[in-house]
Amino acid sequence: MTQYAMVIDLQKCVGCGACALACKAGNNTAGRNAGQTHNWADFQLETSGKFPKPKFTARPVLCNHCSNAACVEACPVTPKAMFKTADGITMHNDERCIGCRACQEACPYSKMEVKGNEYSVISYNEDGKPYDPFYADKTEMIKGCTTSGADMAKSNDNPPHRTQYEHPDYQDVRRNNITEKCIFCEHLVKNGELPNCVVACPAKARTFGDISNPGSEVAQLVKKYKGTVLKPEAGTKPNVYYIREYARK
Amino acid sequence: MKIKRRDFLKLSAATGAAVALTQGGSLNAFAQAKRGAIGGEKAGKWTPSTCQGCTAWCPVEFFVQDGRATKVRGNQFSKANNGYCCPRGHLMLQQTYDPDRVLTPMKRTNPAKGRGIDPKFVPITWDEALDTIADKMMELRKAGEPEKLLYMRGRYSPTSQALLYGTMPKIFGTPNAMSHSAICAEAEKMGPGYTQGYFGYRDYDMAKTKCLVVWGCDPLSSNRQVPNTINKFGDIFDRGAVIAVDPRLSASAAKANEWLPIKPGTDGALVAAIAHVLLTEGMWSKEFVGDFKDGKNLFKTGATIDEAAFAEKETHGIIKWWNLELKDKTPAWAAKVTLIPEKQIVSVARTMGKAGSACAVYMGPGVAMTPRGTYASMAVYALNGILGSIETEGGVMQGSSAPTDKFPSIDKYIDDLAKKSGKTKKIDGRGAKDMPAIMGGMNKKKDKDGKETVSAKANVVTNNVANGILKDPGAIKVFISTWSNFAFSCTGAQRWEKALPMIPFFAHLVTNASEMSQFADIVLPATFAPTEKLSIITNMANLHGHMSIQQPVVKPLGQAKPEETEVMWLLAEKLKAKGFANLFDYYASLEDPETKKKPSNAAEFIEIAAKISSHKVWDGKDKMKGDQISGWENFKARGIYNTETYAYKKNWGKFKTETKKFEFYSETLKKTLGLFAEKHKTTVDDVLKSSGYEAQGELAFVPHYESPKRHGDEKEYPFTFIDHKSRLNREGRSQNTVWYHEFKKVDVGDDSWDDVVKINPVDGKELGIKTGDKVMLTSTTGSITCTAKLWEGVRPGTIAKCYGQGHWAYGRVAAKDYAKAIANGGNNNELMPDDYDRLSGATARNGGFTGVKIKKA
């Protein structure tokens, strides 16, 4: 059975941010507000050691699409709003989601509230709040000479650069009082394309494919470089793998 | 929210599903196994344009749905970026749809000017705005003083800029057309210029290099070919090594095999020691440099060598360089100066020597944009000469260029008044004895009898314009500037805030009401070039030159217009109506290269200008060695022409130096400085002394170490300041996007939604400062406030801060409070004084020239 997976080559990755930004553009995720980043793709950054030999690592992070997904288990809705597709994608159905945030609390890679440089795989769209307060703001900076976020959205779309797409489970711009996260861009994958973050990576650090097929590139890379996953001890069996080292020192 | 969740959990899951239903779900939501069809992205079109968020000028494509730009990628045909854009490319979406962009021409109604004084801008029509500007210009012509018009360009298009920068001031009659280029990286060109005769930015064979030495720059973040560097960087480790020379742990240094955290401004000393090792250990390129006649290596520490003992091949002056500079400069000596351990210097030199001509030394502004940067630039670049990695597989190339066509001559449109006033002294002080600004070498002109006259070139000194205005307040009466923000982007930024109110009339053509716009009498909304402007852009990377189209992929926002074409056409019409027709007559004389039709309106003018610049690559008349393009429409649809691949060694034996060789002893600099000194009726030594250099005599003609200059004594200002660039900076323009702040953390050591100064924890402890504390940094010129971040990526005694934040205008994301002119973080340019590498005229911003003290705010 298909199990989609992603392999991130840390030697190729330079931590530039292009993947995370392309994800925001391609999936119309809101700007940070109310302690939620809405970043389906993000980074974990770490500096260790001491001058003059510090060690820095940038690790791109996204939903791990775990085979043993804690978020799916925690979802109390029947049928589940967070569920596994036949291809092993941890999918979220916007309609069934009731915004209880049990998935967010259960996910070992998520936080209920994010501060500073932290990341969270799952974000929550606040109940009763606009999709992105930035595009709900009605004030102008220079009266009569500049516009407001709300008018910019009104005369274009919300967000103005909205990438319109259709998918039976999730909307291209999601309503309030639901959680949201990376869905491996299934709307692209099922149409023969690759996820936005993979396409955007200038370093070609990301490889996407079916890890259940031993001949696939992802399976080969994981085997060759002994791929690792985040928090293996959590027992979630992630399907996002990391290979090689970010820093040479 | 937790309470709410628990409230919910009291309900059964089934009730929960019912809740979902009442919230607008459909019955379909209950069908667990049956999922609907996956529709995918709504139809759209990838439309080519060009980024210009940094100097890479990347050919890109925008995904357009319903007339809106929704996604960005590199142009799929581009060889320079391999079809990818870097992170800053994506920020163009938020810049295009920035609610704070200026939508309409506006004029100031409060005559008082200064930071924090509300200009009280009100909207006006384009007609009124251009009428006012034309009236102000005509007053100068009528008074016989057109030289009192100042035009300054910021970011520009390399082709249509000719219609504004290269045309309007000359026809109007002012010598004061000033480019931003000298605040960028002009001093970087001095190294390749005075050694190899190439005053330009270099290219690198990164796909083949076996050792990449990134020196004073962070090519993964900035410096002219970011997507290409990102694309190839990780694979270099499989072939060899990356070495980073940088006082802070940059993105490149973080990944490199070796990081050399050099004491700022001592690059010349490190070069001398590396060169010393390469020569004494016999690791120079025999093919490029040559060898001792009897084959025995006479490079022995301390030994003077007879020049006749060595037979050079493609180079000139290796022995002179050794004798004058290198013979005593051992790694042990350099370790004391640079603070890089002797062992590490030797091992790095050997790694470089081993890679030989496949070792590329990628020199950047950190080396050159310092008060004595010319010599450091020459020194770092000259390592490529020793290694013989000039135009070799895995080495360093000169630029590649696509064949643009120039616009017709403007000579006959320059009237007598313009001829006379155009020769008056420029406001930027270039060419003074203490500001040689000889970037570019020599001008050689032949008169009609074939007699050649040679003189030293004088390059722009952008940042000195403010000083010129302050010194002579009457010199400039009308100021027009495009896509610029000198009150923010120039060091000693406070001087611009003093100088700008002295100019009676200032018109600013920009996308956002920037810091500089706060001093404007009229602000005109410029198009956001990558998504709204038609122009032709040229650049190179990855061994290919290219020409790419920049075109409106969406409708310009509000009443925005392209500043270099349409606005100039409309202004020329106004000037014509007021009695000065020359500018209009010139514009109207341009011909469509296909149809020979002349423009009858602005829209036609815009397209004809783009076609003139680009026609060689698509009109089929010239045989192109690169891509084959079938016509203008094909070019617009494809968006790019790539040249043929760079041929290795193509300039060997014909470098544009005085000797045609790679000059370790620069006869070219010697001659240029000689001509310059002669003009001032003085000696080269006097010129160098007046301009603040240490070298005298013969040393002035070889790459050498000059000690760092520092503003602020170490007792009062104990910390040495390091300025660096963000991989999200679109020059100074992306800080009004939310995405910039959300991902600021991708700048190594920086924090999202903050503006931090990076301090070594040892210093933090001594100062009683911890991460997150607000601190005030003070230099001899000013103070800024930001957040402290204790970090191991800087040496104790140095502090590093990224340029870009500290906006007190521009927009409501960029500034903390636009209405009250309160800055968000601190602008490094208020901390760094205005100083120059006077031989090039370039502004100093590196090399540890600013001393700083830190206290808790």
Interface residues (C-beta under 8 A of the other chain):
Chain A: D9 Q11 K12 C13 V14 G15 C16 G17 A18 A20 L21 A22 K24 A25 G26 G31 R32 T37 N39 F43 L45 T47 G49 K50 F51 P52 P54 F56 A58 P76 V77 T78 P79 K80 A81 F83 T85 N93 E95 R96 C97 I98 C100 R101 A102 E105 M112 G116 N117 Y124 E126 D127 F134 D137 E140 M141 I142 G144 C145 T146 T147 S148 G149 D151 M152 N156 D157 P159 P160 H161 R162 T163 Q164 Y165 E166 H167 P168 D169 R175 N177 E186 H187 L188 K190 N191 N196 V199 A200 C201 P202 A203 K204 A205 Y246 A247 R248 K249
Chain B: M1 K2 K4 R5 F8 L9 A13 A14 G16 A17 V19 A20 Q23 G24 G25 S26 N28 A29 F30 Q32 R35 G36 A37 I38 G39 G40 E41 K42 F63 Q65 D66 R68 A69 T70 K71 V72 R73 G74 N81 N82 Y84 C85 C86 P87 G89 H90 L91 L93 Q94 T96 Y97 D98 P99 D100 R101 V102 L103 T104 M106 F121 V122 P123 L220 S221 V226 P227 I230 N231 F233 G234 D235 F237 A241 V242 L249 A251 A254 K255 A256 N257 E258 W259 P261 A513 G558 R727 L728 V738 W739 E742 F743 K745 V746 V748 G749 D751 S752 W753 D754 N760 W791 E792 G793 V794 R795 P796 G811 R812 Y818 A819
